[in-house]
Amino acid sequence: MRKLATKTSYIGAGVGLVLFAIIGLVPGSLLGGVMGLNIAGSLFGFPVASGVLQRIIVAASMLIGVMVSGIIFVMGSAAIGWVLGTATEKLLGPEEAPVPKSADLGK
């Protein structure tokens, strides 16, 4: 049985992790921080003061932004890898069963 789809899925997840580290980490943090500033501003008024609760809201939203960005990069590239592996398996056709040896026939 071929396991090409699983292998390409793992490769895609690894590529997604590298892409996330290169181009997804900073934008995820930035967008999450802006979202946190908007939430804190809506709750406590603009301009946002430097209170503890406001900082916790901004930090939590930055963390959520980084996590969402990571999930999108890793899961998206793993799904692309799985699709490519499945398509390759279908193009290669069914795998042939191994031919039994003559010594195995008597058992």
Biopython code that builds the backbone (N, CA, C, O; Angstrom):
import numpy as np
from Bio.PDB.StructureBuilder import StructureBuilder

atoms = [
    (1, "MET", "N", (0.836, -1.185, 0.000)),
    (1, "MET", "CA", (0.000, 0.000, 0.000)),
    (1, "MET", "C", (0.880, 1.247, 0.000)),
    (1, "MET", "O", (1.836, 1.347, 0.769)),
    (2, "ARG", "N", (0.552, 2.170, -0.850)),
    (2, "ARG", "CA", (1.335, 3.406, -0.920)),
    (2, "ARG", "C", (0.931, 4.347, 0.204)),
    (2, "ARG", "O", (-0.232, 4.404, 0.603)),
    (3, "LYS", "N", (1.889, 5.062, 0.689)),
    (3, "LYS", "CA", (1.640, 6.068, 1.725)),
    (3, "LYS", "C", (2.135, 7.427, 1.251)),
    (3, "LYS", "O", (2.580, 8.250, 2.051)),
    (4, "LEU", "N", (2.054, 7.651, -0.037)),
    (4, "LEU", "CA", (2.584, 8.883, -0.613)),
    (4, "LEU", "C", (1.821, 10.110, -0.133)),
    (4, "LEU", "O", (2.426, 11.157, 0.098)),
    (5, "ALA", "N", (0.509, 10.001, 0.021)),
    (5, "ALA", "CA", (-0.283, 11.147, 0.456)),
    (5, "ALA", "C", (0.103, 11.567, 1.867)),
    (5, "ALA", "O", (0.157, 12.760, 2.167)),
    (6, "THR", "N", (0.370, 10.599, 2.730)),
    (6, "THR", "CA", (0.774, 10.924, 4.101)),
    (6, "THR", "C", (2.146, 11.584, 4.119)),
    (6, "THR", "O", (2.361, 12.568, 4.827)),
    (7, "LYS", "N", (3.067, 11.041, 3.341)),
    (7, "LYS", "CA", (4.418, 11.603, 3.301)),
    (7, "LYS", "C", (4.413, 13.031, 2.749)),
    (7, "LYS", "O", (5.079, 13.913, 3.289)),
    (8, "THR", "N", (3.661, 13.249, 1.677)),
    (8, "THR", "CA", (3.619, 14.604, 1.117)),
    (8, "THR", "C", (2.877, 15.566, 2.041)),
    (8, "THR", "O", (3.149, 16.766, 2.032)),
    (9, "SER", "N", (1.953, 15.054, 2.827)),
    (9, "SER", "CA", (1.280, 15.901, 3.814)),
    (9, "SER", "C", (2.268, 16.371, 4.881)),
    (9, "SER", "O", (2.250, 17.536, 5.278)),
    (10, "TYR", "N", (3.128, 15.466, 5.343)),
    (10, "TYR", "CA", (4.157, 15.844, 6.316)),
    (10, "TYR", "C", (5.150, 16.831, 5.727)),
    (10, "TYR", "O", (5.569, 17.779, 6.391)),
    (11, "ILE", "N", (5.521, 16.601, 4.481)),
    (11, "ILE", "CA", (6.440, 17.533, 3.817)),
    (11, "ILE", "C", (5.788, 18.905, 3.682)),
    (11, "ILE", "O", (6.431, 19.928, 3.918)),
    (12, "GLY", "N", (4.513, 18.926, 3.303)),
    (12, "GLY", "CA", (3.793, 20.198, 3.189)),
    (12, "GLY", "C", (3.695, 20.919, 4.519)),
    (12, "GLY", "O", (3.818, 22.143, 4.569)),
    (13, "ALA", "N", (3.473, 20.172, 5.607)),
    (13, "ALA", "CA", (3.410, 20.803, 6.924)),
    (13, "ALA", "C", (4.762, 21.404, 7.306)),
    (13, "ALA", "O", (4.822, 22.485, 7.893)),
    (14, "GLY", "N", (5.833, 20.710, 6.976)),
    (14, "GLY", "CA", (7.170, 21.253, 7.250)),
    (14, "GLY", "C", (7.449, 22.512, 6.454)),
    (14, "GLY", "O", (7.999, 23.479, 6.980)),
    (15, "VAL", "N", (7.069, 22.499, 5.188)),
    (15, "VAL", "CA", (7.243, 23.692, 4.351)),
    (15, "VAL", "C", (6.398, 24.838, 4.897)),
    (15, "VAL", "O", (6.847, 25.984, 4.928)),
    (16, "GLY", "N", (5.172, 24.531, 5.330)),
    (16, "GLY", "CA", (4.304, 25.560, 5.908)),
    (16, "GLY", "C", (4.881, 26.155, 7.175)),
    (16, "GLY", "O", (4.750, 27.354, 7.421)),
    (17, "LEU", "N", (5.521, 25.319, 7.984)),
    (17, "LEU", "CA", (6.149, 25.821, 9.204)),
    (17, "LEU", "C", (7.294, 26.771, 8.889)),
    (17, "LEU", "O", (7.455, 27.801, 9.544)),
    (18, "VAL", "N", (8.081, 26.422, 7.892)),
    (18, "VAL", "CA", (9.182, 27.302, 7.484)),
    (18, "VAL", "C", (8.637, 28.610, 6.909)),
    (18, "VAL", "O", (9.138, 29.689, 7.227)),
    (19, "LEU", "N", (7.605, 28.511, 6.061)),
    (19, "LEU", "CA", (7.010, 29.724, 5.501)),
    (19, "LEU", "C", (6.397, 30.601, 6.585)),
    (19, "LEU", "O", (6.487, 31.827, 6.525)),
    (20, "PHE", "N", (5.773, 29.970, 7.577)),
    (20, "PHE", "CA", (5.220, 30.740, 8.687)),
    (20, "PHE", "C", (6.313, 31.473, 9.436)),
    (20, "PHE", "O", (6.152, 32.643, 9.785)),
    (21, "ALA", "N", (7.426, 30.796, 9.687)),
    (21, "ALA", "CA", (8.518, 31.442, 10.411)),
    (21, "ALA", "C", (9.126, 32.592, 9.624)),
    (21, "ALA", "O", (9.575, 33.579, 10.207)),
    (22, "ILE", "N", (9.143, 32.468, 8.290)),
    (22, "ILE", "CA", (9.762, 33.503, 7.466)),
    (22, "ILE", "C", (8.815, 34.671, 7.211)),
    (22, "ILE", "O", (9.200, 35.827, 7.392)),
    (23, "ILE", "N", (7.576, 34.384, 6.791)),
    (23, "ILE", "CA", (6.706, 35.480, 6.351)),
    (23, "ILE", "C", (5.394, 35.601, 7.106)),
    (23, "ILE", "O", (4.616, 36.505, 6.805)),
    (24, "GLY", "N", (5.110, 34.739, 8.070)),
    (24, "GLY", "CA", (3.813, 34.792, 8.732)),
    (24, "GLY", "C", (3.844, 35.259, 10.170)),
    (24, "GLY", "O", (2.813, 35.675, 10.699)),
    (25, "LEU", "N", (4.981, 35.203, 10.812)),
    (25, "LEU", "CA", (5.059, 35.507, 12.239)),
    (25, "LEU", "C", (4.837, 36.987, 12.535)),
    (25, "LEU", "O", (4.015, 37.338, 13.382)),
    (26, "VAL", "N", (5.553, 37.833, 11.855)),
    (26, "VAL", "CA", (5.445, 39.272, 12.120)),
    (26, "VAL", "C", (4.093, 39.845, 11.689)),
    (26, "VAL", "O", (3.492, 40.595, 12.458)),
    (27, "PRO", "N", (3.585, 39.523, 10.488)),
    (27, "PRO", "CA", (2.260, 40.050, 10.132)),
    (27, "PRO", "C", (1.149, 39.549, 11.050)),
    (27, "PRO", "O", (0.210, 40.290, 11.343)),
    (28, "GLY", "N", (1.245, 38.295, 11.508)),
    (28, "GLY", "CA", (0.239, 37.785, 12.443)),
    (28, "GLY", "C", (0.257, 38.548, 13.750)),
    (28, "GLY", "O", (-0.793, 38.854, 14.313)),
    (29, "SER", "N", (1.446, 38.854, 14.232)),
    (29, "SER", "CA", (1.574, 39.625, 15.465)),
    (29, "SER", "C", (1.090, 41.056, 15.270)),
    (29, "SER", "O", (0.427, 41.618, 16.142)),
    (30, "LEU", "N", (1.418, 41.636, 14.140)),
    (30, "LEU", "CA", (1.001, 43.011, 13.864)),
    (30, "LEU", "C", (-0.515, 43.126, 13.758)),
    (30, "LEU", "O", (-1.120, 43.999, 14.381)),
    (31, "LEU", "N", (-1.125, 42.251, 12.971)),
    (31, "LEU", "CA", (-2.572, 42.316, 12.809)),
    (31, "LEU", "C", (-3.299, 42.003, 14.112)),
    (31, "LEU", "O", (-4.320, 42.618, 14.419)),
    (32, "GLY", "N", (-2.777, 41.052, 14.876)),
    (32, "GLY", "CA", (-3.363, 40.758, 16.180)),
    (32, "GLY", "C", (-3.231, 41.928, 17.142)),
    (32, "GLY", "O", (-4.148, 42.197, 17.918)),
    (33, "GLY", "N", (-2.106, 42.625, 17.100)),
    (33, "GLY", "CA", (-1.922, 43.794, 17.957)),
    (33, "GLY", "C", (-2.849, 44.930, 17.609)),
    (33, "GLY", "O", (-3.390, 45.590, 18.497)),
    (34, "VAL", "N", (-3.040, 45.164, 16.326)),
    (34, "VAL", "CA", (-3.973, 46.211, 15.888)),
    (34, "VAL", "C", (-5.395, 45.851, 16.312)),
    (34, "VAL", "O", (-6.157, 46.710, 16.756)),
    (35, "MET", "N", (-5.740, 44.574, 16.169)),
    (35, "MET", "CA", (-7.062, 44.133, 16.598)),
    (35, "MET", "C", (-7.221, 44.317, 18.114)),
    (35, "MET", "O", (-8.285, 44.724, 18.580)),
    (36, "GLY", "N", (-6.174, 44.021, 18.874)),
    (36, "GLY", "CA", (-6.221, 44.210, 20.323)),
    (36, "GLY", "C", (-6.343, 45.673, 20.710)),
    (36, "GLY", "O", (-7.060, 46.006, 21.653)),
    (37, "LEU", "N", (-5.650, 46.552, 19.991)),
    (37, "LEU", "CA", (-5.776, 47.982, 20.263)),
    (37, "LEU", "C", (-7.194, 48.471, 19.988)),
    (37, "LEU", "O", (-7.726, 49.293, 20.734)),
    (38, "ASN", "N", (-7.801, 47.970, 18.925)),
    (38, "ASN", "CA", (-9.183, 48.352, 18.622)),
    (38, "ASN", "C", (-10.147, 47.847, 19.690)),
    (38, "ASN", "O", (-11.073, 48.560, 20.077)),
    (39, "ILE", "N", (-9.937, 46.630, 20.166)),
    (39, "ILE", "CA", (-10.795, 46.087, 21.219)),
    (39, "ILE", "C", (-10.615, 46.874, 22.513)),
    (39, "ILE", "O", (-11.594, 47.246, 23.160)),
    (40, "ALA", "N", (-9.360, 47.128, 22.889)),
    (40, "ALA", "CA", (-9.098, 47.883, 24.115)),
    (40, "ALA", "C", (-9.636, 49.309, 24.000)),
    (40, "ALA", "O", (-10.148, 49.864, 24.972)),
    (41, "GLY", "N", (-9.516, 49.900, 22.809)),
    (41, "GLY", "CA", (-10.053, 51.235, 22.605)),
    (41, "GLY", "C", (-11.563, 51.272, 22.690)),
    (41, "GLY", "O", (-12.142, 52.228, 23.205)),
    (42, "SER", "N", (-12.197, 50.230, 22.185)),
    (42, "SER", "CA", (-13.658, 50.170, 22.267)),
    (42, "SER", "C", (-14.138, 50.010, 23.706)),
    (42, "SER", "O", (-15.170, 50.561, 24.090)),
    (43, "LEU", "N", (-13.389, 49.259, 24.491)),
    (43, "LEU", "CA", (-13.797, 49.016, 25.880)),
    (43, "LEU", "C", (-13.446, 50.174, 26.814)),
    (43, "LEU", "O", (-14.233, 50.528, 27.691)),
    (44, "PHE", "N", (-12.259, 50.764, 26.623)),
    (44, "PHE", "CA", (-11.767, 51.756, 27.576)),
    (44, "PHE", "C", (-11.650, 53.164, 27.006)),
    (44, "PHE", "O", (-11.292, 54.094, 27.728)),
    (45, "GLY", "N", (-11.944, 53.332, 25.734)),
    (45, "GLY", "CA", (-11.877, 54.652, 25.121)),
    (45, "GLY", "C", (-10.530, 54.917, 24.455)),
    (45, "GLY", "O", (-9.493, 54.374, 24.836)),
    (46, "PHE", "N", (-10.598, 55.772, 23.450)),
    (46, "PHE", "CA", (-9.388, 56.171, 22.719)),
    (46, "PHE", "C", (-8.899, 57.484, 23.270)),
    (46, "PHE", "O", (-9.748, 58.275, 23.680)),
    (47, "PRO", "N", (-7.640, 57.798, 23.326)),
    (47, "PRO", "CA", (-6.503, 56.921, 23.097)),
    (47, "PRO", "C", (-6.378, 55.888, 24.222)),
    (47, "PRO", "O", (-6.776, 56.143, 25.359)),
    (48, "VAL", "N", (-5.827, 54.737, 23.893)),
    (48, "VAL", "CA", (-5.721, 53.633, 24.842)),
    (48, "VAL", "C", (-4.637, 53.963, 25.853)),
    (48, "VAL", "O", (-3.496, 54.250, 25.490)),
    (49, "ALA", "N", (-5.013, 53.919, 27.135)),
    (49, "ALA", "CA", (-4.046, 54.157, 28.210)),
    (49, "ALA", "C", (-3.154, 52.930, 28.377)),
    (49, "ALA", "O", (-3.446, 51.864, 27.835)),
    (50, "SER", "N", (-2.089, 53.084, 29.114)),
    (50, "SER", "CA", (-1.142, 51.981, 29.291)),
    (50, "SER", "C", (-1.415, 51.214, 30.585)),
    (50, "SER", "O", (-0.495, 50.953, 31.361)),
    (51, "GLY", "N", (-2.667, 50.856, 30.812)),
    (51, "GLY", "CA", (-3.019, 50.078, 31.991)),
    (51, "GLY", "C", (-2.721, 48.604, 31.793)),
    (51, "GLY", "O", (-2.435, 48.149, 30.685)),
    (52, "VAL", "N", (-2.793, 47.875, 32.883)),
    (52, "VAL", "CA", (-2.471, 46.449, 32.840)),
    (52, "VAL", "C", (-3.501, 45.686, 32.010)),
    (52, "VAL", "O", (-3.130, 44.843, 31.193)),
    (53, "LEU", "N", (-4.763, 45.964, 32.205)),
    (53, "LEU", "CA", (-5.797, 45.241, 31.483)),
    (53, "LEU", "C", (-5.725, 45.508, 29.984)),
    (53, "LEU", "O", (-5.937, 44.601, 29.178)),
    (54, "GLN", "N", (-5.429, 46.740, 29.613)),
    (54, "GLN", "CA", (-5.294, 47.071, 28.196)),
    (54, "GLN", "C", (-4.109, 46.314, 27.577)),
    (54, "GLN", "O", (-4.196, 45.830, 26.449)),
    (55, "ARG", "N", (-3.023, 46.219, 28.314)),
    (55, "ARG", "CA", (-1.847, 45.494, 27.807)),
    (55, "ARG", "C", (-2.121, 44.002, 27.687)),
    (55, "ARG", "O", (-1.649, 43.352, 26.754)),
    (56, "ILE", "N", (-2.883, 43.459, 28.632)),
    (56, "ILE", "CA", (-3.234, 42.033, 28.562)),
    (56, "ILE", "C", (-4.099, 41.764, 27.340)),
    (56, "ILE", "O", (-3.913, 40.755, 26.661)),
    (57, "ILE", "N", (-5.039, 42.654, 27.053)),
    (57, "ILE", "CA", (-5.898, 42.477, 25.879)),
    (57, "ILE", "C", (-5.075, 42.514, 24.600)),
    (57, "ILE", "O", (-5.277, 41.689, 23.710)),
    (58, "VAL", "N", (-4.157, 43.458, 24.501)),
    (58, "VAL", "CA", (-3.329, 43.573, 23.301)),
    (58, "VAL", "C", (-2.404, 42.368, 23.172)),
    (58, "VAL", "O", (-2.240, 41.836, 22.074)),
    (59, "ALA", "N", (-1.804, 41.932, 24.263)),
    (59, "ALA", "CA", (-0.898, 40.774, 24.211)),
    (59, "ALA", "C", (-1.647, 39.496, 23.841)),
    (59, "ALA", "O", (-1.148, 38.687, 23.058)),
    (60, "ALA", "N", (-2.835, 39.313, 24.398)),
    (60, "ALA", "CA", (-3.622, 38.120, 24.072)),
    (60, "ALA", "C", (-4.042, 38.126, 22.607)),
    (60, "ALA", "O", (-4.018, 37.085, 21.950)),
    (61, "SER", "N", (-4.421, 39.272, 22.101)),
    (61, "SER", "CA", (-4.818, 39.323, 20.695)),
    (61, "SER", "C", (-3.612, 39.145, 19.769)),
    (61, "SER", "O", (-3.759, 38.587, 18.681)),
    (62, "MET", "N", (-2.434, 39.601, 20.172)),
    (62, "MET", "CA", (-1.231, 39.345, 19.385)),
    (62, "MET", "C", (-0.936, 37.846, 19.338)),
    (62, "MET", "O", (-0.579, 37.307, 18.290)),
    (63, "LEU", "N", (-1.088, 37.186, 20.476)),
    (63, "LEU", "CA", (-0.868, 35.747, 20.526)),
    (63, "LEU", "C", (-1.878, 35.005, 19.654)),
    (63, "LEU", "O", (-1.519, 34.063, 18.947)),
    (64, "ILE", "N", (-3.128, 35.426, 19.703)),
    (64, "ILE", "CA", (-4.155, 34.813, 18.859)),
    (64, "ILE", "C", (-3.844, 35.043, 17.376)),
    (64, "ILE", "O", (-4.018, 34.139, 16.559)),
    (65, "GLY", "N", (-3.386, 36.242, 17.030)),
    (65, "GLY", "CA", (-3.026, 36.530, 15.643)),
    (65, "GLY", "C", (-1.893, 35.649, 15.147)),
    (65, "GLY", "O", (-1.933, 35.182, 14.008)),
    (66, "VAL", "N", (-0.879, 35.410, 15.979)),
    (66, "VAL", "CA", (0.237, 34.547, 15.604)),
    (66, "VAL", "C", (-0.240, 33.102, 15.459)),
    (66, "VAL", "O", (0.165, 32.405, 14.529)),
    (67, "MET", "N", (-1.097, 32.654, 16.374)),
    (67, "MET", "CA", (-1.590, 31.278, 16.302)),
    (67, "MET", "C", (-2.446, 31.044, 15.064)),
    (67, "MET", "O", (-2.320, 30.010, 14.409)),
    (68, "VAL", "N", (-3.310, 31.989, 14.743)),
    (68, "VAL", "CA", (-4.158, 31.851, 13.555)),
    (68, "VAL", "C", (-3.296, 31.851, 12.290)),
    (68, "VAL", "O", (-3.542, 31.073, 11.369)),
    (69, "SER", "N", (-2.302, 32.713, 12.248)),
    (69, "SER", "CA", (-1.410, 32.744, 11.097)),
    (69, "SER", "C", (-0.663, 31.418, 10.950)),
    (69, "SER", "O", (-0.521, 30.906, 9.839)),
    (70, "GLY", "N", (-0.190, 30.868, 12.054)),
    (70, "GLY", "CA", (0.503, 29.581, 12.016)),
    (70, "GLY", "C", (-0.401, 28.454, 11.571)),
    (70, "GLY", "O", (0.005, 27.604, 10.779)),
    (71, "ILE", "N", (-1.625, 28.439, 12.072)),
    (71, "ILE", "CA", (-2.574, 27.394, 11.682)),
    (71, "ILE", "C", (-2.860, 27.476, 10.186)),
    (71, "ILE", "O", (-2.913, 26.453, 9.503)),
    (72, "ILE", "N", (-3.043, 28.682, 9.683)),
    (72, "ILE", "CA", (-3.339, 28.840, 8.258)),
    (72, "ILE", "C", (-2.169, 28.362, 7.404)),
    (72, "ILE", "O", (-2.374, 27.640, 6.429)),
    (73, "PHE", "N", (-0.955, 28.752, 7.753)),
    (73, "PHE", "CA", (0.207, 28.352, 6.964)),
    (73, "PHE", "C", (0.432, 26.847, 7.025)),
    (73, "PHE", "O", (0.587, 26.206, 5.985)),
    (74, "VAL", "N", (0.451, 26.277, 8.220)),
    (74, "VAL", "CA", (0.790, 24.860, 8.365)),
    (74, "VAL", "C", (-0.321, 23.966, 7.822)),
    (74, "VAL", "O", (-0.051, 23.036, 7.062)),
    (75, "MET", "N", (-1.557, 24.237, 8.203)),
    (75, "MET", "CA", (-2.651, 23.379, 7.739)),
    (75, "MET", "C", (-2.907, 23.545, 6.244)),
    (75, "MET", "O", (-3.225, 22.574, 5.558)),
    (76, "GLY", "N", (-2.772, 24.754, 5.744)),
    (76, "GLY", "CA", (-2.976, 24.971, 4.315)),
    (76, "GLY", "C", (-1.942, 24.251, 3.469)),
    (76, "GLY", "O", (-2.289, 23.610, 2.477)),
    (77, "SER", "N", (-0.674, 24.348, 3.850)),
    (77, "SER", "CA", (0.360, 23.674, 3.059)),
    (77, "SER", "C", (0.312, 22.162, 3.261)),
    (77, "SER", "O", (0.654, 21.420, 2.341)),
    (78, "ALA", "N", (-0.099, 21.683, 4.430)),
    (78, "ALA", "CA", (-0.269, 20.239, 4.616)),
    (78, "ALA", "C", (-1.405, 19.721, 3.744)),
    (78, "ALA", "O", (-1.306, 18.633, 3.177)),
    (79, "ALA", "N", (-2.473, 20.487, 3.636)),
    (79, "ALA", "CA", (-3.587, 20.078, 2.779)),
    (79, "ALA", "C", (-3.170, 20.067, 1.313)),
    (79, "ALA", "O", (-3.555, 19.164, 0.570)),
    (80, "ILE", "N", (-2.398, 21.045, 0.893)),
    (80, "ILE", "CA", (-1.898, 21.066, -0.481)),
    (80, "ILE", "C", (-0.999, 19.860, -0.736)),
    (80, "ILE", "O", (-1.091, 19.231, -1.791)),
    (81, "GLY", "N", (-0.131, 19.533, 0.221)),
    (81, "GLY", "CA", (0.723, 18.357, 0.085)),
    (81, "GLY", "C", (-0.075, 17.072, 0.011)),
    (81, "GLY", "O", (0.259, 16.179, -0.768)),
    (82, "TRP", "N", (-1.129, 16.963, 0.812)),
    (82, "TRP", "CA", (-1.968, 15.770, 0.789)),
    (82, "TRP", "C", (-2.675, 15.620, -0.553)),
    (82, "TRP", "O", (-2.755, 14.522, -1.102)),
    (83, "VAL", "N", (-3.186, 16.730, -1.074)),
    (83, "VAL", "CA", (-3.872, 16.690, -2.369)),
    (83, "VAL", "C", (-2.903, 16.275, -3.469)),
    (83, "VAL", "O", (-3.247, 15.459, -4.323)),
    (84, "LEU", "N", (-1.699, 16.829, -3.454)),
    (84, "LEU", "CA", (-0.704, 16.458, -4.467)),
    (84, "LEU", "C", (-0.320, 14.986, -4.345)),
    (84, "LEU", "O", (-0.168, 14.302, -5.358)),
    (85, "GLY", "N", (-0.162, 14.493, -3.122)),
    (85, "GLY", "CA", (0.173, 13.087, -2.922)),
    (85, "GLY", "C", (-0.939, 12.162, -3.359)),
    (85, "GLY", "O", (-0.680, 11.126, -3.971)),
    (86, "THR", "N", (-2.177, 12.522, -3.053)),
    (86, "THR", "CA", (-3.319, 11.710, -3.459)),
    (86, "THR", "C", (-3.453, 11.695, -4.979)),
    (86, "THR", "O", (-3.725, 10.650, -5.571)),
    (87, "ALA", "N", (-3.266, 12.840, -5.603)),
    (87, "ALA", "CA", (-3.344, 12.905, -7.065)),
    (87, "ALA", "C", (-2.234, 12.078, -7.705)),
    (87, "ALA", "O", (-2.458, 11.416, -8.718)),
    (88, "THR", "N", (-1.052, 12.113, -7.124)),
    (88, "THR", "CA", (0.059, 11.324, -7.652)),
    (88, "THR", "C", (-0.217, 9.835, -7.500)),
    (88, "THR", "O", (0.078, 9.054, -8.404)),
    (89, "GLU", "N", (-0.780, 9.437, -6.366)),
    (89, "GLU", "CA", (-1.136, 8.029, -6.179)),
    (89, "GLU", "C", (-2.161, 7.575, -7.208)),
    (89, "GLU", "O", (-2.066, 6.469, -7.740)),
    (90, "LYS", "N", (-3.143, 8.431, -7.489)),
    (90, "LYS", "CA", (-4.161, 8.069, -8.481)),
    (90, "LYS", "C", (-3.566, 7.977, -9.882)),
    (90, "LYS", "O", (-3.970, 7.123, -10.671)),
    (91, "LEU", "N", (-2.614, 8.845, -10.196)),
    (91, "LEU", "CA", (-1.988, 8.803, -11.515)),
    (91, "LEU", "C", (-1.085, 7.586, -11.684)),
    (91, "LEU", "O", (-0.957, 7.055, -12.788)),
    (92, "LEU", "N", (-0.459, 7.141, -10.592)),
    (92, "LEU", "CA", (0.421, 5.987, -10.677)),
    (92, "LEU", "C", (-0.359, 4.682, -10.813)),
    (92, "LEU", "O", (0.195, 3.676, -11.255)),
    (93, "GLY", "N", (-1.614, 4.687, -10.446)),
    (93, "GLY", "CA", (-2.436, 3.492, -10.571)),
    (93, "GLY", "C", (-2.338, 2.635, -9.325)),
    (93, "GLY", "O", (-1.616, 2.965, -8.384)),
    (94, "PRO", "N", (-3.081, 1.515, -9.328)),
    (94, "PRO", "CA", (-3.072, 0.650, -8.146)),
    (94, "PRO", "C", (-1.726, -0.055, -7.994)),
    (94, "PRO", "O", (-1.074, -0.412, -8.975)),
    (95, "GLU", "N", (-1.339, -0.241, -6.758)),
    (95, "GLU", "CA", (-0.093, -0.935, -6.469)),
    (95, "GLU", "C", (-0.334, -2.431, -6.601)),
    (95, "GLU", "O", (-1.354, -2.949, -6.148)),
    (96, "GLU", "N", (0.600, -3.106, -7.215)),
    (96, "GLU", "CA", (0.436, -4.536, -7.400)),
    (96, "GLU", "C", (0.813, -5.278, -6.128)),
    (96, "GLU", "O", (1.714, -4.865, -5.398)),
    (97, "ALA", "N", (0.113, -6.379, -5.871)),
    (97, "ALA", "CA", (0.388, -7.189, -4.691)),
    (97, "ALA", "C", (1.712, -7.916, -4.881)),
    (97, "ALA", "O", (2.050, -8.297, -6.001)),
    (98, "PRO", "N", (2.463, -8.112, -3.807)),
    (98, "PRO", "CA", (3.737, -8.831, -3.951)),
    (98, "PRO", "C", (3.496, -10.298, -4.316)),
    (98, "PRO", "O", (2.543, -10.919, -3.846)),
    (99, "VAL", "N", (4.367, -10.832, -5.152)),
    (99, "VAL", "CA", (4.251, -12.216, -5.582)),
    (99, "VAL", "C", (4.814, -13.110, -4.491)),
    (99, "VAL", "O", (5.944, -12.893, -4.054)),
    (100, "PRO", "N", (4.048, -14.130, -4.023)),
    (100, "PRO", "CA", (4.551, -14.994, -2.957)),
    (100, "PRO", "C", (5.681, -15.881, -3.481)),
    (100, "PRO", "O", (5.707, -16.276, -4.647)),
    (101, "LYS", "N", (6.607, -16.175, -2.578)),
    (101, "LYS", "CA", (7.714, -17.057, -2.927)),
    (101, "LYS", "C", (7.227, -18.508, -2.944)),
    (101, "LYS", "O", (6.201, -18.832, -2.347)),
    (102, "SER", "N", (7.948, -19.346, -3.611)),
    (102, "SER", "CA", (7.522, -20.750, -3.722)),
    (102, "SER", "C", (7.554, -21.442, -2.365)),
    (102, "SER", "O", (6.787, -22.380, -2.146)),
    (103, "ALA", "N", (8.412, -21.012, -1.453)),
    (103, "ALA", "CA", (8.471, -21.617, -0.117)),
    (103, "ALA", "C", (7.233, -21.245, 0.696)),
    (103, "ALA", "O", (6.848, -21.998, 1.591)),
    (104, "ASP", "N", (6.607, -20.116, 0.414)),
    (104, "ASP", "CA", (5.424, -19.677, 1.160)),
    (104, "ASP", "C", (4.155, -20.402, 0.703)),
    (104, "ASP", "O", (3.152, -20.390, 1.415)),
    (105, "LEU", "N", (4.186, -21.025, -0.461)),
    (105, "LEU", "CA", (2.990, -21.673, -0.994)),
    (105, "LEU", "C", (2.605, -22.921, -0.196)),
    (105, "LEU", "O", (1.424, -23.256, -0.106)),
    (106, "GLY", "N", (3.581, -23.602, 0.376)),
    (106, "GLY", "CA", (3.296, -24.835, 1.116)),
    (106, "GLY", "C", (2.760, -24.589, 2.509)),
    (106, "GLY", "O", (2.278, -25.530, 3.139)),
    (107, "LYS", "N", (2.818, -23.412, 3.005)),
    (107, "LYS", "CA", (2.373, -23.134, 4.377)),
    (107, "LYS", "C", (0.917, -22.826, 4.451)),
    (107, "LYS", "O", (0.394, -22.571, 5.536)),
]
sb = StructureBuilder()
sb.init_structure("model")
sb.init_model(0)
sb.init_chain("A")
sb.init_seg("    ")
for serial, (resi, resn, name, xyz) in enumerate(atoms, 1):
    if name == "N":
        sb.init_residue(resn, " ", resi, " ")
    sb.init_atom(name, np.array(xyz, "f"), 0.0, 1.0, " ", f" {name:<3s}", serial, name[0])
structure = sb.get_structure()
